[in-house]
Amino acid sequence: MSIGTTIKRLRRERSITQEQLAEYLGISTGAVSQWECDRTTPDITQIPVLANIFEVSADILLEIDVGKSKRAKEIVHFERQCDMLHHQGKNEDRLLLCREMVKKYPNDEAVLFQLMKALKATRENECYSEIITLGERLLASDNLEKRHAAIRCLCFTHEVNGNHDEALKYAAMIPQNEDLFIHILNGQELLEHCQKYFSNICNQMFFYINRIVYLDSSHYTNEERHIICKKLYDIYHIIHENADFGYMDEDRLGRLCFRMAQDSAMSGLPEQALDELERMVAHFDKVTKFKHLDYTSLLLNTLSCDESTVRKKDEDNIYTTFFNYLNNRIQCFESIADTPRFIAVMQQHAERANR
C-alpha cells in the first residue's frame, strides 16, 4: 500500500477533511490531494507531524511492519474476541468490550464497526442516534464489507425507528442481484462462488417468504401459508439432495416445520400438524449437536460448514425460543394439545430448554 493510500485511509478513519489536514500542516489542499492520488509524496520532515495528527507511529504511516505493530495486533485480537462472543451469543459482553476499546481507539474503523454491530444487536432503540452516527462514518470506508454492512445497518435501524423514507434511501444503495464475479472468475474460484450462491438461495427465500406469508395485507389463508412454506421446505431438500444441512439450514427447516404445524392444526389436520412438530424437534436436535459438515450434494460439494462460523443471536438455545412460542400460541394447537404426541413434543422442548 502506498503512503498516499495510507494517508487517505487514516484521514477518513479520523473524519478529517483534506482541507483540515492541509491547514494542520500549513500546506495547500491540492498538495494533500496530490499525495492521495500518488502523484507526489510528503517531505520526510512532514512524516512525524502526520504521525502525530493521525495518532500512529511513523512505521504505520510508512507501512513498515504494520503486522507487528502493537496496535495492529491488539485490533486483530479484539476482532477475534468480538467474533467469539458473537458466536456464543454473549452480546452484552461484546458491547462492553467494544465500549472499552473505543475509549482507547476512538477513531479506528475496525473498532467503530464492531461497536455499531454490537449496538445494533442489543440497543437498537435506546442507542438509535449513536448507531446512525457510526453507520454514517463508516459509509466513507474503503473496505467494501464494512461499507455495505453500514448501509444495511442504517437501513434497518431507520426502519425499526419509524424513519421509512431514510430506510428506503439506504436500501437503494445496494443493487439487487448484481453479481460481477460470475463474469470474471474461472476454475475452482468460479465453482465455489456459484455453489455459495446455491447455498444462499434457500436462506434468501426464507426471509422473503417469512415476510409475505405473515403480512396482514397478504390475505393468505392458513392452507395457502402452509403450501408456501412447504414449497420452500421441499426446495431445501432439492438443493440438498443428500440431506446435508448445515447449522442455519437445520434451524430454518425447524422453523418452517413449526409454521407448517401451526397452519395444519388451524386447518383441521391434526395428524399432519403432529408430524411437522416432530420433524421440528428432529431438526432442532441437529442444530444443538452441530459441529462440522462437508457438503456432498452436487450443487454444494466444494463447500463446508463449521460450528466456529456460526453467529448466535443470543445465549438462549433454540428450544428455549420455541418452547416459548409453543406456549404463547397454544391456542393454535388446541385441537391436539391433549394428545400424547403433542405432550411429548412439549416435554422434549421443556427438557432441552433447561439444559
C-alpha positions as YAML, in Angstrom:
chain: A
units: angstrom
residues:
- id: 1
  name: MET
  ca: [0.00, 0.00, 0.00]
- id: 2
  name: SER
  ca: [1.38, 3.43, -0.95]
- id: 3
  name: ILE
  ca: [1.88, 6.22, 1.58]
- id: 4
  name: GLY
  ca: [-0.76, 8.25, -0.28]
- id: 5
  name: THR
  ca: [-3.33, 5.48, 0.15]
- id: 6
  name: THR
  ca: [-2.37, 5.15, 3.82]
- id: 7
  name: ILE
  ca: [-2.80, 8.90, 4.40]
- id: 8
  name: LYS
  ca: [-6.22, 8.78, 2.72]
- id: 9
  name: ARG
  ca: [-7.31, 5.79, 4.83]
- id: 10
  name: LEU
  ca: [-6.11, 7.29, 8.12]
- id: 11
  name: ARG
  ca: [-7.64, 10.68, 7.29]
- id: 12
  name: ARG
  ca: [-11.04, 9.14, 6.57]
- id: 13
  name: GLU
  ca: [-10.94, 6.88, 9.63]
- id: 14
  name: ARG
  ca: [-10.48, 10.01, 11.74]
- id: 15
  name: SER
  ca: [-13.11, 12.05, 9.87]
- id: 16
  name: ILE
  ca: [-10.54, 14.68, 8.84]
- id: 17
  name: THR
  ca: [-11.14, 16.53, 5.56]
- id: 18
  name: GLN
  ca: [-8.39, 17.28, 3.07]
- id: 19
  name: GLU
  ca: [-8.84, 20.97, 3.88]
- id: 20
  name: GLN
  ca: [-8.39, 20.36, 7.61]
- id: 21
  name: LEU
  ca: [-5.28, 18.24, 7.07]
- id: 22
  name: ALA
  ca: [-3.79, 20.88, 4.81]
- id: 23
  name: GLU
  ca: [-4.48, 23.55, 7.45]
- id: 24
  name: TYR
  ca: [-2.80, 21.45, 10.18]
- id: 25
  name: LEU
  ca: [0.30, 21.09, 8.00]
- id: 26
  name: GLY
  ca: [0.35, 24.63, 6.64]
- id: 27
  name: ILE
  ca: [0.14, 23.46, 3.03]
- id: 28
  name: SER
  ca: [-2.42, 23.65, 0.21]
- id: 29
  name: THR
  ca: [-5.38, 21.30, -0.13]
- id: 30
  name: GLY
  ca: [-4.06, 20.48, -3.60]
- id: 31
  name: ALA
  ca: [-0.84, 19.14, -2.08]
- id: 32
  name: VAL
  ca: [-2.81, 16.70, 0.10]
- id: 33
  name: SER
  ca: [-4.85, 15.65, -2.94]
- id: 34
  name: GLN
  ca: [-1.63, 15.02, -4.90]
- id: 35
  name: TRP
  ca: [-0.36, 12.72, -2.10]
- id: 36
  name: GLU
  ca: [-3.59, 10.72, -2.01]
- id: 37
  name: CYS
  ca: [-3.56, 10.29, -5.79]
- id: 38
  name: ASP
  ca: [0.07, 9.08, -5.54]
- id: 39
  name: ARG
  ca: [1.32, 11.87, -7.79]
- id: 40
  name: THR
  ca: [3.65, 13.21, -5.09]
- id: 41
  name: THR
  ca: [4.73, 12.16, -1.58]
- id: 42
  name: PRO
  ca: [5.16, 14.12, 1.66]
- id: 43
  name: ASP
  ca: [8.53, 15.57, 2.53]
- id: 44
  name: ILE
  ca: [10.39, 13.42, 5.07]
- id: 45
  name: THR
  ca: [10.10, 16.27, 7.61]
- id: 46
  name: GLN
  ca: [6.30, 16.04, 7.41]
- id: 47
  name: ILE
  ca: [6.13, 12.36, 8.42]
- id: 48
  name: PRO
  ca: [6.41, 12.95, 12.22]
- id: 49
  name: VAL
  ca: [3.75, 15.68, 12.02]
- id: 50
  name: LEU
  ca: [1.39, 13.42, 10.06]
- id: 51
  name: ALA
  ca: [2.02, 10.59, 12.54]
- id: 52
  name: ASN
  ca: [1.02, 12.89, 15.42]
- id: 53
  name: ILE
  ca: [-2.11, 14.09, 13.65]
- id: 54
  name: PHE
  ca: [-3.25, 10.52, 12.94]
- id: 55
  name: GLU
  ca: [-2.09, 9.25, 16.37]
- id: 56
  name: VAL
  ca: [0.01, 6.48, 14.81]
- id: 57
  name: SER
  ca: [3.69, 5.66, 14.64]
- id: 58
  name: ALA
  ca: [5.77, 6.65, 11.62]
- id: 59
  name: ASP
  ca: [6.18, 2.93, 10.94]
- id: 60
  name: ILE
  ca: [2.42, 2.54, 10.45]
- id: 61
  name: LEU
  ca: [2.26, 5.67, 8.31]
- id: 62
  name: LEU
  ca: [5.01, 4.28, 6.10]
- id: 63
  name: GLU
  ca: [3.52, 0.75, 6.21]
- id: 64
  name: ILE
  ca: [6.67, -0.64, 7.84]
- id: 65
  name: ASP
  ca: [5.99, -3.84, 9.85]
- id: 66
  name: VAL
  ca: [2.34, -2.92, 10.28]
- id: 67
  name: GLY
  ca: [1.50, -6.53, 11.12]
- id: 68
  name: LYS
  ca: [3.96, -6.42, 14.00]
- id: 69
  name: SER
  ca: [2.78, -3.16, 15.48]
- id: 70
  name: LYS
  ca: [1.25, -3.33, 18.93]
- id: 71
  name: ARG
  ca: [-1.91, -1.57, 17.83]
- id: 72
  name: ALA
  ca: [-2.49, -3.77, 14.79]
- id: 73
  name: LYS
  ca: [-2.07, -6.91, 16.89]
- id: 74
  name: GLU
  ca: [-4.41, -5.54, 19.54]
- id: 75
  name: ILE
  ca: [-7.10, -4.73, 16.98]
- id: 76
  name: VAL
  ca: [-6.87, -8.20, 15.44]
- id: 77
  name: HIS
  ca: [-7.18, -9.77, 18.90]
- id: 78
  name: PHE
  ca: [-10.14, -7.53, 19.68]
- id: 79
  name: GLU
  ca: [-11.96, -8.54, 16.48]
- id: 80
  name: ARG
  ca: [-11.42, -12.21, 17.27]
- id: 81
  name: GLN
  ca: [-12.81, -11.72, 20.77]
- id: 82
  name: CYS
  ca: [-15.88, -9.98, 19.31]
- id: 83
  name: ASP
  ca: [-16.43, -12.86, 16.89]
- id: 84
  name: MET
  ca: [-16.09, -15.40, 19.70]
- id: 85
  name: LEU
  ca: [-18.59, -13.58, 21.95]
- id: 86
  name: HIS
  ca: [-20.99, -13.21, 18.99]
- id: 87
  name: HIS
  ca: [-20.61, -16.91, 18.27]
- id: 88
  name: GLN
  ca: [-21.51, -17.64, 21.91]
- id: 89
  name: GLY
  ca: [-24.49, -15.28, 21.88]
- id: 90
  name: LYS
  ca: [-22.86, -13.10, 24.59]
- id: 91
  name: ASN
  ca: [-23.82, -9.79, 23.05]
- id: 92
  name: GLU
  ca: [-23.80, -7.79, 26.29]
- id: 93
  name: ASP
  ca: [-20.19, -8.85, 26.91]
- id: 94
  name: ARG
  ca: [-19.37, -7.97, 23.30]
- id: 95
  name: LEU
  ca: [-20.83, -4.49, 23.77]
- id: 96
  name: LEU
  ca: [-18.81, -3.91, 26.96]
- id: 97
  name: LEU
  ca: [-15.63, -4.99, 25.16]
- id: 98
  name: CYS
  ca: [-16.37, -2.57, 22.31]
- id: 99
  name: ARG
  ca: [-17.05, 0.28, 24.74]
- id: 100
  name: GLU
  ca: [-13.67, -0.25, 26.37]
- id: 101
  name: MET
  ca: [-11.86, -0.50, 23.05]
- id: 102
  name: VAL
  ca: [-13.44, 2.65, 21.62]
- id: 103
  name: LYS
  ca: [-12.10, 4.62, 24.59]
- id: 104
  name: LYS
  ca: [-8.62, 3.56, 23.56]
- id: 105
  name: TYR
  ca: [-9.01, 3.87, 19.80]
- id: 106
  name: PRO
  ca: [-11.93, 6.29, 19.23]
- id: 107
  name: ASN
  ca: [-11.24, 6.72, 15.51]
- id: 108
  name: ASP
  ca: [-10.29, 3.19, 14.49]
- id: 109
  name: GLU
  ca: [-12.58, 1.92, 11.73]
- id: 110
  name: ALA
  ca: [-12.50, -1.72, 12.88]
- id: 111
  name: VAL
  ca: [-13.42, -0.72, 16.44]
- id: 112
  name: LEU
  ca: [-16.26, 1.55, 15.28]
- id: 113
  name: PHE
  ca: [-17.53, -1.25, 13.01]
- id: 114
  name: GLN
  ca: [-17.67, -3.75, 15.89]
- id: 115
  name: LEU
  ca: [-19.36, -1.21, 18.16]
- id: 116
  name: MET
  ca: [-22.00, -0.49, 15.54]
- id: 117
  name: LYS
  ca: [-22.79, -4.20, 15.19]
- id: 118
  name: ALA
  ca: [-22.91, -4.73, 18.96]
- id: 119
  name: LEU
  ca: [-25.25, -1.78, 19.49]
- id: 120
  name: LYS
  ca: [-27.49, -2.96, 16.65]
- id: 121
  name: ALA
  ca: [-27.80, -6.36, 18.35]
- id: 122
  name: THR
  ca: [-28.52, -5.05, 21.85]
- id: 123
  name: ARG
  ca: [-29.54, -1.37, 21.88]
- id: 124
  name: GLU
  ca: [-31.26, -0.70, 18.57]
- id: 125
  name: ASN
  ca: [-33.87, 1.65, 20.04]
- id: 126
  name: GLU
  ca: [-32.00, 3.02, 23.04]
- id: 127
  name: CYS
  ca: [-28.88, 3.97, 21.05]
- id: 128
  name: TYR
  ca: [-30.56, 4.85, 17.77]
- id: 129
  name: SER
  ca: [-28.66, 8.13, 17.22]
- id: 130
  name: GLU
  ca: [-25.31, 6.57, 18.07]
- id: 131
  name: ILE
  ca: [-25.84, 3.69, 15.64]
- id: 132
  name: ILE
  ca: [-26.78, 6.14, 12.88]
- id: 133
  name: THR
  ca: [-23.69, 8.25, 13.57]
- id: 134
  name: LEU
  ca: [-21.40, 5.21, 13.45]
- id: 135
  name: GLY
  ca: [-23.01, 3.94, 10.26]
- id: 136
  name: GLU
  ca: [-22.66, 7.29, 8.52]
- id: 137
  name: ARG
  ca: [-18.97, 7.47, 9.46]
- id: 138
  name: LEU
  ca: [-18.39, 4.00, 8.02]
- id: 139
  name: LEU
  ca: [-20.01, 4.92, 4.70]
- id: 140
  name: ALA
  ca: [-16.67, 6.52, 3.79]
- id: 141
  name: SER
  ca: [-14.78, 3.27, 4.42]
- id: 142
  name: ASP
  ca: [-12.55, 1.90, 1.67]
- id: 143
  name: ASN
  ca: [-13.50, -1.57, 2.90]
- id: 144
  name: LEU
  ca: [-16.47, -2.80, 0.83]
- id: 145
  name: GLU
  ca: [-17.66, -5.24, 3.52]
- id: 146
  name: LYS
  ca: [-17.75, -2.53, 6.19]
- id: 147
  name: ARG
  ca: [-19.40, -0.02, 3.86]
- id: 148
  name: HIS
  ca: [-22.15, -2.43, 2.84]
- id: 149
  name: ALA
  ca: [-22.66, -3.53, 6.45]
- id: 150
  name: ALA
  ca: [-23.03, 0.13, 7.41]
- id: 151
  name: ILE
  ca: [-25.64, 0.65, 4.68]
- id: 152
  name: ARG
  ca: [-27.64, -2.37, 5.88]
- id: 153
  name: CYS
  ca: [-27.38, -1.22, 9.48]
- id: 154
  name: LEU
  ca: [-28.56, 2.30, 8.61]
- id: 155
  name: CYS
  ca: [-31.43, 0.91, 6.54]
- id: 156
  name: PHE
  ca: [-32.75, -1.46, 9.23]
- id: 157
  name: THR
  ca: [-32.16, 0.92, 12.14]
- id: 158
  name: HIS
  ca: [-34.06, 3.74, 10.43]
- id: 159
  name: GLU
  ca: [-36.91, 1.34, 9.61]
- id: 160
  name: VAL
  ca: [-37.17, -0.02, 13.16]
- id: 161
  name: ASN
  ca: [-37.31, 3.55, 14.45]
- id: 162
  name: GLY
  ca: [-40.04, 4.62, 12.05]
- id: 163
  name: ASN
  ca: [-37.95, 6.54, 9.50]
- id: 164
  name: HIS
  ca: [-39.19, 4.65, 6.47]
- id: 165
  name: ASP
  ca: [-38.07, 7.21, 3.86]
- id: 166
  name: GLU
  ca: [-34.50, 7.11, 5.20]
- id: 167
  name: ALA
  ca: [-34.59, 3.31, 5.22]
- id: 168
  name: LEU
  ca: [-35.65, 3.31, 1.56]
- id: 169
  name: LYS
  ca: [-32.79, 5.65, 0.69]
- id: 170
  name: TYR
  ca: [-30.20, 3.27, 2.11]
- id: 171
  name: ALA
  ca: [-31.94, 0.16, 0.73]
- id: 172
  name: ALA
  ca: [-31.49, 1.59, -2.77]
- id: 173
  name: MET
  ca: [-27.73, 1.91, -2.31]
- id: 174
  name: ILE
  ca: [-27.08, -1.83, -2.75]
- id: 175
  name: PRO
  ca: [-28.27, -3.12, -6.15]
- id: 176
  name: GLN
  ca: [-30.10, -6.43, -6.03]
- id: 177
  name: ASN
  ca: [-28.74, -9.40, -7.94]
- id: 178
  name: GLU
  ca: [-25.68, -7.52, -9.16]
- id: 179
  name: ASP
  ca: [-23.03, -10.21, -9.37]
- id: 180
  name: LEU
  ca: [-19.99, -9.34, -11.46]
- id: 181
  name: PHE
  ca: [-17.88, -12.21, -10.10]
- id: 182
  name: ILE
  ca: [-19.69, -14.75, -12.26]
- id: 183
  name: HIS
  ca: [-18.23, -12.99, -15.31]
- id: 184
  name: ILE
  ca: [-14.63, -12.67, -14.11]
- id: 185
  name: LEU
  ca: [-13.89, -15.80, -12.06]
- id: 186
  name: ASN
  ca: [-12.72, -19.10, -13.51]
- id: 187
  name: GLY
  ca: [-11.97, -22.65, -12.43]
- id: 188
  name: GLN
  ca: [-12.27, -23.58, -8.77]
- id: 189
  name: GLU
  ca: [-12.95, -19.99, -7.73]
- id: 190
  name: LEU
  ca: [-15.96, -19.79, -10.07]
- id: 191
  name: LEU
  ca: [-17.24, -23.19, -8.90]
- id: 192
  name: GLU
  ca: [-17.08, -22.21, -5.23]
- id: 193
  name: HIS
  ca: [-18.65, -18.82, -5.93]
- id: 194
  name: CYS
  ca: [-21.60, -20.40, -7.74]
- id: 195
  name: GLN
  ca: [-22.05, -23.07, -5.08]
- id: 196
  name: LYS
  ca: [-22.18, -20.40, -2.39]
- id: 197
  name: TYR
  ca: [-24.96, -18.80, -4.41]
- id: 198
  name: PHE
  ca: [-26.90, -22.08, -4.48]
- id: 199
  name: SER
  ca: [-26.37, -22.43, -0.75]
- id: 200
  name: ASN
  ca: [-27.79, -18.95, -0.19]
- id: 201
  name: ILE
  ca: [-30.87, -19.39, -2.39]
- id: 202
  name: CYS
  ca: [-32.95, -21.09, 0.29]
- id: 203
  name: ASN
  ca: [-31.78, -18.77, 3.02]
- id: 204
  name: GLN
  ca: [-32.75, -15.72, 0.97]
- id: 205
  name: MET
  ca: [-36.12, -17.28, 0.11]
- id: 206
  name: PHE
  ca: [-36.68, -17.98, 3.81]
- id: 207
  name: PHE
  ca: [-36.53, -14.26, 4.63]
- id: 208
  name: TYR
  ca: [-38.71, -13.24, 1.69]
- id: 209
  name: ILE
  ca: [-41.35, -15.90, 2.38]
- id: 210
  name: ASN
  ca: [-41.32, -15.15, 6.09]
- id: 211
  name: ARG
  ca: [-42.15, -11.54, 5.27]
- id: 212
  name: ILE
  ca: [-45.02, -12.14, 2.87]
- id: 213
  name: VAL
  ca: [-46.90, -15.05, 4.46]
- id: 214
  name: TYR
  ca: [-47.38, -13.24, 7.76]
- id: 215
  name: LEU
  ca: [-48.07, -9.84, 6.23]
- id: 216
  name: ASP
  ca: [-51.54, -8.69, 7.32]
- id: 217
  name: SER
  ca: [-52.35, -7.34, 3.87]
- id: 218
  name: SER
  ca: [-51.31, -10.53, 2.05]
- id: 219
  name: HIS
  ca: [-54.66, -12.25, 2.83]
- id: 220
  name: TYR
  ca: [-53.19, -15.75, 2.64]
- id: 221
  name: THR
  ca: [-55.31, -18.45, 4.25]
- id: 222
  name: ASN
  ca: [-53.83, -21.00, 6.65]
- id: 223
  name: GLU
  ca: [-53.88, -23.56, 3.84]
- id: 224
  name: GLU
  ca: [-52.08, -21.19, 1.44]
- id: 225
  name: ARG
  ca: [-49.44, -20.29, 4.03]
- id: 226
  name: HIS
  ca: [-48.81, -23.98, 4.57]
- id: 227
  name: ILE
  ca: [-48.41, -24.59, 0.83]
- id: 228
  name: ILE
  ca: [-45.89, -21.74, 0.51]
- id: 229
  name: CYS
  ca: [-43.79, -22.89, 3.49]
- id: 230
  name: LYS
  ca: [-43.92, -26.49, 2.25]
- id: 231
  name: LYS
  ca: [-42.64, -25.37, -1.16]
- id: 232
  name: LEU
  ca: [-39.58, -23.84, 0.48]
- id: 233
  name: TYR
  ca: [-39.12, -26.91, 2.70]
- id: 234
  name: ASP
  ca: [-39.07, -29.04, -0.47]
- id: 235
  name: ILE
  ca: [-36.67, -26.66, -2.27]
- id: 236
  name: TYR
  ca: [-34.20, -27.09, 0.59]
- id: 237
  name: HIS
  ca: [-34.36, -30.85, 0.01]
- id: 238
  name: ILE
  ca: [-33.97, -30.49, -3.77]
- id: 239
  name: ILE
  ca: [-30.75, -28.46, -3.42]
- id: 240
  name: HIS
  ca: [-29.55, -30.64, -0.53]
- id: 241
  name: GLU
  ca: [-30.48, -33.99, -2.09]
- id: 242
  name: ASN
  ca: [-28.25, -35.79, 0.42]
- id: 243
  name: ALA
  ca: [-29.92, -34.04, 3.38]
- id: 244
  name: ASP
  ca: [-26.56, -32.40, 4.18]
- id: 245
  name: PHE
  ca: [-27.97, -29.42, 6.03]
- id: 246
  name: GLY
  ca: [-25.71, -27.04, 7.91]
- id: 247
  name: TYR
  ca: [-26.44, -25.26, 11.17]
- id: 248
  name: MET
  ca: [-28.56, -22.45, 9.71]
- id: 249
  name: ASP
  ca: [-30.34, -24.81, 7.31]
- id: 250
  name: GLU
  ca: [-31.44, -27.13, 10.15]
- id: 251
  name: ASP
  ca: [-32.52, -24.10, 12.19]
- id: 252
  name: ARG
  ca: [-34.66, -22.72, 9.37]
- id: 253
  name: LEU
  ca: [-36.12, -26.09, 8.45]
- id: 254
  name: GLY
  ca: [-37.19, -26.48, 12.08]
- id: 255
  name: ARG
  ca: [-38.79, -23.04, 11.99]
- id: 256
  name: LEU
  ca: [-40.61, -23.90, 8.77]
- id: 257
  name: CYS
  ca: [-41.93, -27.09, 10.38]
- id: 258
  name: PHE
  ca: [-43.25, -25.07, 13.32]
- id: 259
  name: ARG
  ca: [-45.08, -22.69, 10.98]
- id: 260
  name: MET
  ca: [-46.46, -25.53, 8.88]
- id: 261
  name: ALA
  ca: [-47.63, -27.34, 12.03]
- id: 262
  name: GLN
  ca: [-49.39, -24.21, 13.23]
- id: 263
  name: ASP
  ca: [-51.24, -23.80, 9.91]
- id: 264
  name: SER
  ca: [-52.02, -27.53, 9.71]
- id: 265
  name: ALA
  ca: [-53.55, -27.52, 13.20]
- id: 266
  name: MET
  ca: [-55.66, -24.46, 12.39]
- id: 267
  name: SER
  ca: [-56.76, -26.08, 9.11]
- id: 268
  name: GLY
  ca: [-58.12, -29.14, 10.90]
- id: 269
  name: LEU
  ca: [-55.25, -31.50, 10.02]
- id: 270
  name: PRO
  ca: [-54.11, -32.76, 13.44]
- id: 271
  name: GLU
  ca: [-52.00, -35.73, 12.31]
- id: 272
  name: GLN
  ca: [-50.15, -33.59, 9.78]
- id: 273
  name: ALA
  ca: [-49.53, -30.95, 12.45]
- id: 274
  name: LEU
  ca: [-48.11, -33.57, 14.83]
- id: 275
  name: ASP
  ca: [-45.83, -34.99, 12.11]
- id: 276
  name: GLU
  ca: [-44.49, -31.50, 11.45]
- id: 277
  name: LEU
  ca: [-43.90, -30.75, 15.13]
- id: 278
  name: GLU
  ca: [-41.93, -33.98, 15.47]
- id: 279
  name: ARG
  ca: [-39.87, -33.08, 12.40]
- id: 280
  name: MET
  ca: [-39.25, -29.69, 14.01]
- id: 281
  name: VAL
  ca: [-37.78, -31.42, 17.08]
- id: 282
  name: ALA
  ca: [-35.57, -33.58, 14.86]
- id: 283
  name: HIS
  ca: [-34.19, -30.53, 13.03]
- id: 284
  name: PHE
  ca: [-33.56, -28.63, 16.28]
- id: 285
  name: ASP
  ca: [-31.75, -31.66, 17.73]
- id: 286
  name: LYS
  ca: [-29.34, -31.46, 14.81]
- id: 287
  name: VAL
  ca: [-28.87, -27.73, 15.42]
- id: 288
  name: THR
  ca: [-27.81, -28.30, 19.03]
- id: 289
  name: LYS
  ca: [-25.44, -31.13, 18.10]
- id: 290
  name: PHE
  ca: [-23.90, -29.46, 15.06]
- id: 291
  name: LYS
  ca: [-20.08, -29.38, 14.84]
- id: 292
  name: HIS
  ca: [-18.89, -29.64, 11.22]
- id: 293
  name: LEU
  ca: [-20.21, -30.63, 7.81]
- id: 294
  name: ASP
  ca: [-18.63, -31.25, 4.41]
- id: 295
  name: TYR
  ca: [-21.41, -30.95, 1.84]
- id: 296
  name: THR
  ca: [-21.88, -33.86, -0.56]
- id: 297
  name: SER
  ca: [-24.90, -32.71, -2.60]
- id: 298
  name: LEU
  ca: [-23.98, -31.98, -6.21]
- id: 299
  name: LEU
  ca: [-24.64, -28.24, -6.12]
- id: 300
  name: LEU
  ca: [-22.70, -27.75, -2.86]
- id: 301
  name: ASN
  ca: [-19.89, -30.32, -2.76]
- id: 302
  name: THR
  ca: [-16.95, -27.88, -2.64]
- id: 303
  name: LEU
  ca: [-18.31, -26.22, 0.50]
- id: 304
  name: SER
  ca: [-18.21, -26.95, 4.21]
- id: 305
  name: CYS
  ca: [-19.81, -25.53, 7.33]
- id: 306
  name: ASP
  ca: [-18.24, -25.35, 10.77]
- id: 307
  name: GLU
  ca: [-19.52, -24.51, 14.23]
- id: 308
  name: SER
  ca: [-16.86, -21.81, 14.56]
- id: 309
  name: THR
  ca: [-18.52, -19.75, 11.79]
- id: 310
  name: VAL
  ca: [-21.95, -19.76, 13.43]
- id: 311
  name: ARG
  ca: [-23.22, -16.46, 14.82]
- id: 312
  name: LYS
  ca: [-25.83, -16.81, 17.55]
- id: 313
  name: LYS
  ca: [-28.38, -14.09, 18.23]
- id: 314
  name: ASP
  ca: [-28.29, -14.64, 21.99]
- id: 315
  name: GLU
  ca: [-27.35, -17.21, 24.61]
- id: 316
  name: ASP
  ca: [-30.75, -18.96, 24.64]
- id: 317
  name: ASN
  ca: [-30.86, -22.27, 22.83]
- id: 318
  name: ILE
  ca: [-33.38, -22.91, 20.07]
- id: 319
  name: TYR
  ca: [-35.57, -24.99, 22.40]
- id: 320
  name: THR
  ca: [-35.98, -22.10, 24.84]
- id: 321
  name: THR
  ca: [-37.19, -19.90, 21.99]
- id: 322
  name: PHE
  ca: [-39.66, -22.40, 20.57]
- id: 323
  name: PHE
  ca: [-40.89, -23.66, 23.95]
- id: 324
  name: ASN
  ca: [-41.96, -20.03, 24.50]
- id: 325
  name: TYR
  ca: [-43.50, -19.92, 21.02]
- id: 326
  name: LEU
  ca: [-45.48, -23.10, 21.68]
- id: 327
  name: ASN
  ca: [-46.76, -21.77, 24.98]
- id: 328
  name: ASN
  ca: [-47.63, -18.35, 23.56]
- id: 329
  name: ARG
  ca: [-49.51, -19.88, 20.62]
- id: 330
  name: ILE
  ca: [-51.05, -22.82, 22.42]
- id: 331
  name: GLN
  ca: [-54.49, -21.74, 21.18]
- id: 332
  name: CYS
  ca: [-53.36, -22.60, 17.64]
- id: 333
  name: PHE
  ca: [-52.76, -26.18, 18.77]
- id: 334
  name: GLU
  ca: [-55.94, -26.51, 20.84]
- id: 335
  name: SER
  ca: [-57.20, -29.41, 18.73]
- id: 336
  name: ILE
  ca: [-54.09, -31.52, 19.51]
- id: 337
  name: ALA
  ca: [-52.98, -30.12, 22.87]
- id: 338
  name: ASP
  ca: [-54.20, -33.18, 24.82]
- id: 339
  name: THR
  ca: [-52.71, -35.82, 22.52]
- id: 340
  name: PRO
  ca: [-49.76, -37.90, 23.77]
- id: 341
  name: ARG
  ca: [-47.63, -36.86, 20.77]
- id: 342
  name: PHE
  ca: [-48.13, -33.13, 21.41]
- id: 343
  name: ILE
  ca: [-47.46, -33.55, 25.13]
- id: 344
  name: ALA
  ca: [-44.25, -35.43, 24.23]
- id: 345
  name: VAL
  ca: [-43.13, -32.57, 21.98]
- id: 346
  name: MET
  ca: [-43.75, -30.06, 24.78]
- id: 347
  name: GLN
  ca: [-41.84, -32.22, 27.26]
- id: 348
  name: GLN
  ca: [-38.91, -32.58, 24.87]
- id: 349
  name: HIS
  ca: [-38.74, -28.80, 24.43]
- id: 350
  name: ALA
  ca: [-39.01, -28.17, 28.16]
- id: 351
  name: GLU
  ca: [-36.22, -30.65, 28.94]
- id: 352
  name: ARG
  ca: [-33.86, -29.30, 26.25]
- id: 353
  name: ALA
  ca: [-34.67, -25.65, 27.07]
- id: 354
  name: ASN
  ca: [-33.38, -26.16, 30.60]
- id: 355
  name: ARG
  ca: [-30.06, -27.74, 29.61]
...
